[in-house]
Amino acid sequence: MAKELKDLTKRSENYSQWYNDLVVKADLAEQSPVRGCMVIKPYGYAIWEKMQRILDDMFKATGHVNAYFPLLIPKSYLSREAEHVEGFAKECAVVTHYRLKNAEDGSGVIVDPAAKLEEELIIRPTSETIIWSTYKNWINSYRDLPILCNQWANVMRWEMRTRLFLRTAEFLWQEGHTAHATREEAEAEAQKMLHVYGDFAEKYMAVPVIKGVKSANERFAGALDTYTIEGLMQDGKALQCGTSHFLGQNFAKAFNVQFVDKNNKLDYVWATSWGVSTRLMGALIMTHSDDNGLVLPPHLAPIQVVIVPIYKNDEQLKQIDAKVEGIVNNLRAMGISVKYDNADNKRPGFKFADYELKGVPVRLVMGGRDLENNTMEVMRRDTLEKETRTCDGIEEYVKNLLEEIQANIYQKALKYRNEHIVKVDTYDEFKEQIEKGGFILAHWDGTTETEERIKEETKATIRCLPFEADEESLTPGVDMVTGKPSARRVLFARAY
């Protein structure tokens, strides 16, 4: 493999550095001139576009429509919901002026002091406040409900420690914001959208997730309940992959959004919000990739199949081109994305290394002998296994192979996850186990004080109270720290 592409830090040596190297070397993203922000490069953005397209279809299939709301939010709006402003105040970027001017000494542009805004504007860290101020204009009666809106947008949260995709000051996401006539309908919506996220993670990303509800301490600021999907990365750390929030009537009361119900009574609207972000790119990379580079699930790979010719002269290349053209057309007719790389500016070995690094699921190679024998070499990225196949029916074989790879990488990730879930009963066991990584199921007395103590002493947090659990995990016990009664086991891990 080409040295410049192969020179990746090994996961076993420094997992964090391996991740950073891979994001950059695989052409996914790079740091920008703005501290904490990233440039998503075309190959990385192509993966995000596929995620976006699939999720958007899933949202629309459940009755949601897209809208767009302003990037800038009046500062006073954030003050209306006390928990919400407290949760985001430290991360807000503030616009104070609306004009620049040339400095009199010719040194460049300066902020015009005469252009100070009467009220500062916040670059949205999330859009609940601006959306609920808008919904007030849309909602009068139960006939106006439900409102099922989503927006694809960017948000800004002034993070001090950033990592590409996982935690950046600006990131891309979608945020759903729905309004309902009843509590039951809103709660059902919040849970339904969590299951949409779970299906997407497992069927398309091939990332097994645990679904559950957050502890009060880990809830979204302003929510009554936060539901989450939690993935386990190869270094044994958890990653929150998506959240859905039941907001109750908090934002409706903050913005006085009322409606006349079927009984002609005035009531406040019930709300949800839910979102996933470019953090999913981090989950995709860390769940599947290896020391040779990315391993992408075929359902999300921008290039599912790459075909590379090996030839001695232009005449042989023309013959391979002619042979491969039909295969490319047949694969594309099956809905498979194919790249035929017959460019003469890179050696075949370099191309092999590059596509392996970029995680292309299937590589086909045709050389002079293959041309004579009507064969191709087939390599699958997940196992790096190679075989020689006849060109007859190769399209159907590749189609089935892509599905096999998708299933295989999911099963591999599921096996790893399941092997790294343990139950512990004592705090000493917990402290020992948390150093090994993975998910830990342990009893908790339900208090924020105990939760904070565990976090402070071990850096582990409660990831969720899982929806699905065995009978023993749902049986009452005693808290491993305090010895007080515990209703059930909850899921702990160190997390990104």
Solvent accessible surface area in square Angstrom, and as a share of the most:
residue,aa,sasa,rsa
1,M,98,0.44
2,A,12,0.09
3,K,156,0.66
4,E,103,0.46
5,L,19,0.10
6,K,89,0.38
7,D,87,0.45
8,L,18,0.09
9,T,32,0.18
10,K,103,0.43
11,R,72,0.26
12,S,103,0.67
13,E,129,0.58
14,N,74,0.38
15,Y,30,0.12
16,S,51,0.33
17,Q,75,0.33
18,W,0,0.00
19,Y,0,0.00
20,N,53,0.27
21,D,25,0.13
22,L,0,0.00
23,V,0,0.00
24,V,76,0.44
25,K,67,0.29
26,A,0,0.00
27,D,49,0.25
28,L,1,0.00
29,A,0,0.00
30,E,71,0.32
31,Q,112,0.50
32,S,26,0.17
33,P,139,0.88
34,V,86,0.49
35,R,125,0.46
36,G,9,0.08
37,C,10,0.06
38,M,25,0.11
39,V,65,0.37
40,I,36,0.18
41,K,53,0.22
42,P,115,0.72
43,Y,25,0.09
44,G,0,0.00
45,Y,82,0.31
46,A,28,0.22
47,I,1,0.01
48,W,3,0.01
49,E,67,0.30
50,K,45,0.19
51,M,0,0.00
52,Q,46,0.21
53,R,141,0.52
54,I,31,0.16
55,L,0,0.00
56,D,20,0.10
57,D,88,0.46
58,M,40,0.18
59,F,2,0.01
60,K,105,0.45
61,A,89,0.69
62,T,39,0.23
63,G,46,0.44
64,H,3,0.01
65,V,89,0.51
66,N,65,0.33
67,A,35,0.27
68,Y,138,0.52
69,F,10,0.04
70,P,69,0.44
71,L,67,0.33
72,L,64,0.32
73,I,0,0.00
74,P,29,0.18
75,K,94,0.40
76,S,50,0.32
77,Y,46,0.18
78,L,7,0.04
79,S,74,0.48
80,R,117,0.43
81,E,17,0.08
82,A,77,0.60
83,E,100,0.45
84,H,1,0.01
85,V,43,0.25
86,E,139,0.62
87,G,44,0.43
88,F,12,0.05
89,A,56,0.44
90,K,194,0.82
91,E,46,0.21
92,C,26,0.16
93,A,15,0.12
94,V,77,0.44
95,V,41,0.24
96,T,54,0.31
97,H,51,0.23
98,Y,131,0.50
99,R,113,0.41
100,L,109,0.54
101,K,86,0.37
102,N,117,0.60
103,A,13,0.10
104,E,179,0.80
105,D,119,0.61
106,G,67,0.64
107,S,91,0.59
108,G,35,0.34
109,V,96,0.55
110,I,77,0.39
111,V,77,0.44
112,D,13,0.07
113,P,97,0.61
114,A,81,0.63
115,A,0,0.00
116,K,118,0.50
117,L,37,0.18
118,E,186,0.84
119,E,67,0.30
120,E,42,0.19
121,L,43,0.22
122,I,6,0.03
123,I,38,0.19
124,R,0,0.00
125,P,1,0.00
126,T,3,0.02
127,S,0,0.00
128,E,3,0.01
129,T,1,0.01
130,I,17,0.09
131,I,1,0.00
132,W,0,0.00
133,S,22,0.14
134,T,32,0.18
135,Y,0,0.00
136,K,92,0.39
137,N,118,0.60
138,W,108,0.38
139,I,4,0.02
140,N,104,0.53
141,S,24,0.16
142,Y,61,0.23
143,R,185,0.68
144,D,55,0.29
145,L,22,0.11
146,P,67,0.42
147,I,20,0.10
148,L,35,0.17
149,C,8,0.05
150,N,2,0.01
151,Q,1,0.00
152,W,45,0.16
153,A,12,0.09
154,N,44,0.23
155,V,1,0.01
156,M,26,0.12
157,R,44,0.16
158,W,107,0.37
159,E,26,0.12
160,M,143,0.64
161,R,211,0.77
162,T,40,0.23
163,R,60,0.22
164,L,8,0.04
165,F,4,0.02
166,L,7,0.04
167,R,96,0.35
168,T,5,0.03
169,A,1,0.00
170,E,56,0.25
171,F,29,0.12
172,L,45,0.22
173,W,27,0.10
174,Q,0,0.00
175,E,3,0.01
176,G,0,0.00
177,H,2,0.01
178,T,0,0.00
179,A,0,0.00
180,H,4,0.02
181,A,27,0.21
182,T,62,0.36
183,R,98,0.36
184,E,122,0.55
185,E,69,0.31
186,A,0,0.00
187,E,46,0.21
188,A,62,0.48
189,E,8,0.04
190,A,0,0.00
191,Q,69,0.31
192,K,85,0.36
193,M,0,0.00
194,L,0,0.00
195,H,76,0.34
196,V,15,0.09
197,Y,2,0.01
198,G,1,0.01
199,D,55,0.28
200,F,3,0.01
201,A,1,0.01
202,E,53,0.24
203,K,123,0.52
204,Y,67,0.25
205,M,1,0.00
206,A,0,0.00
207,V,1,0.00
208,P,5,0.03
209,V,10,0.06
210,I,25,0.13
211,K,47,0.20
212,G,0,0.00
213,V,29,0.17
214,K,7,0.03
215,S,4,0.03
216,A,62,0.48
217,N,57,0.29
218,E,48,0.21
219,R,92,0.33
220,F,30,0.12
221,A,21,0.16
222,G,0,0.00
223,A,6,0.04
224,L,65,0.32
225,D,35,0.18
226,T,3,0.01
227,Y,10,0.04
228,T,0,0.00
229,I,2,0.01
230,E,0,0.00
231,G,0,0.00
232,L,9,0.04
233,M,0,0.00
234,Q,46,0.21
235,D,50,0.26
236,G,3,0.03
237,K,76,0.32
238,A,0,0.00
239,L,0,0.00
240,Q,54,0.24
241,C,5,0.03
242,G,4,0.04
243,T,16,0.09
244,S,0,0.00
245,H,15,0.07
246,F,0,0.00
247,L,0,0.00
248,G,0,0.00
249,Q,26,0.12
250,N,39,0.20
251,F,0,0.00
252,A,0,0.00
253,K,113,0.48
254,A,25,0.19
255,F,3,0.01
256,N,73,0.37
257,V,1,0.00
258,Q,51,0.23
259,F,2,0.01
260,V,53,0.30
261,D,34,0.17
262,K,163,0.69
263,N,116,0.60
264,N,126,0.65
265,K,135,0.57
266,L,114,0.57
267,D,50,0.26
268,Y,61,0.23
269,V,0,0.00
270,W,39,0.14
271,A,0,0.00
272,T,0,0.00
273,S,2,0.02
274,W,4,0.01
275,G,10,0.09
276,V,6,0.03
277,S,15,0.10
278,T,0,0.00
279,R,39,0.14
280,L,3,0.02
281,M,2,0.01
282,G,0,0.00
283,A,0,0.00
284,L,2,0.01
285,I,2,0.01
286,M,0,0.00
287,T,13,0.07
288,H,16,0.07
289,S,0,0.00
290,D,23,0.12
291,D,43,0.22
292,N,27,0.14
293,G,0,0.00
294,L,0,0.00
295,V,6,0.03
296,L,3,0.02
297,P,0,0.00
298,P,1,0.00
299,H,52,0.23
300,L,0,0.00
301,A,0,0.00
302,P,26,0.17
303,I,32,0.16
304,Q,22,0.10
305,V,0,0.00
306,V,0,0.00
307,I,0,0.00
308,V,0,0.00
309,P,2,0.01
310,I,72,0.37
311,Y,66,0.25
312,K,180,0.76
313,N,82,0.42
314,D,103,0.53
315,E,106,0.48
316,Q,34,0.15
317,L,26,0.13
318,K,132,0.56
319,Q,94,0.42
320,I,0,0.00
321,D,41,0.21
322,A,72,0.56
323,K,72,0.30
324,V,0,0.00
325,E,106,0.47
326,G,35,0.34
327,I,10,0.05
328,V,10,0.06
329,N,81,0.41
330,N,73,0.38
331,L,0,0.00
332,R,128,0.47
333,A,92,0.71
334,M,69,0.31
335,G,65,0.63
336,I,12,0.06
337,S,38,0.25
338,V,13,0.08
339,K,84,0.36
340,Y,47,0.18
341,D,16,0.08
342,N,53,0.27
343,A,48,0.37
344,D,124,0.64
345,N,117,0.60
346,K,100,0.42
347,R,157,0.57
348,P,48,0.30
349,G,37,0.36
350,F,36,0.15
351,K,8,0.03
352,F,44,0.18
353,A,1,0.01
354,D,24,0.13
355,Y,12,0.04
356,E,20,0.09
357,L,0,0.00
358,K,27,0.12
359,G,0,0.00
360,V,5,0.03
361,P,1,0.01
362,V,0,0.00
363,R,11,0.04
364,L,0,0.00
365,V,7,0.04
366,M,0,0.00
367,G,10,0.10
368,G,18,0.17
369,R,191,0.70
370,D,25,0.13
371,L,40,0.20
372,E,147,0.66
373,N,88,0.45
374,N,42,0.22
375,T,24,0.14
376,M,0,0.00
377,E,49,0.22
378,V,3,0.01
379,M,8,0.03
380,R,28,0.10
381,R,2,0.01
382,D,19,0.10
383,T,57,0.33
384,L,65,0.32
385,E,103,0.46
386,K,121,0.51
387,E,72,0.33
388,T,90,0.52
389,R,85,0.31
390,T,65,0.38
391,C,10,0.06
392,D,104,0.54
393,G,49,0.47
394,I,2,0.01
395,E,21,0.09
396,E,87,0.39
397,Y,53,0.20
398,V,0,0.00
399,K,87,0.37
400,N,88,0.45
401,L,9,0.04
402,L,7,0.03
403,E,94,0.42
404,E,93,0.42
405,I,1,0.01
406,Q,11,0.05
407,A,56,0.44
408,N,51,0.26
409,I,5,0.03
410,Y,45,0.17
411,Q,102,0.46
412,K,131,0.56
413,A,11,0.09
414,L,39,0.19
415,K,130,0.55
416,Y,58,0.22
417,R,28,0.10
418,N,77,0.40
419,E,105,0.47
420,H,58,0.26
421,I,48,0.25
422,V,47,0.27
423,K,80,0.34
424,V,7,0.04
425,D,87,0.45
426,T,67,0.39
427,Y,24,0.09
428,D,113,0.59
429,E,78,0.35
430,F,0,0.00
431,K,82,0.35
432,E,112,0.50
433,Q,37,0.16
434,I,4,0.02
435,E,120,0.54
436,K,132,0.56
437,G,16,0.15
438,G,1,0.01
439,F,0,0.00
440,I,1,0.00
441,L,23,0.11
442,A,0,0.00
443,H,16,0.07
444,W,27,0.09
445,D,25,0.13
446,G,48,0.46
447,T,47,0.27
448,T,58,0.34
449,E,131,0.59
450,T,7,0.04
451,E,7,0.03
452,E,75,0.34
453,R,111,0.40
454,I,1,0.00
455,K,87,0.37
456,E,153,0.68
457,E,87,0.39
458,T,7,0.04
459,K,156,0.66
460,A,0,0.00
461,T,18,0.10
462,I,1,0.00
463,R,14,0.05
464,C,0,0.00
465,L,38,0.19
466,P,5,0.03
467,F,75,0.31
468,E,158,0.71
469,A,36,0.28
470,D,76,0.39
471,E,150,0.67
472,E,81,0.36
473,S,1,0.00
474,L,86,0.43
475,T,67,0.39
476,P,97,0.61
477,G,25,0.24
478,V,94,0.54
479,D,3,0.01
480,M,18,0.08
481,V,27,0.15
482,T,57,0.33
483,G,46,0.45
484,K,110,0.47
485,P,113,0.71
486,S,5,0.03
487,A,78,0.60
488,R,44,0.16
489,R,11,0.04
490,V,2,0.01
491,L,1,0.01
492,F,1,0.00
493,A,0,0.00
494,R,58,0.21
495,A,33,0.26
496,Y,41,0.16
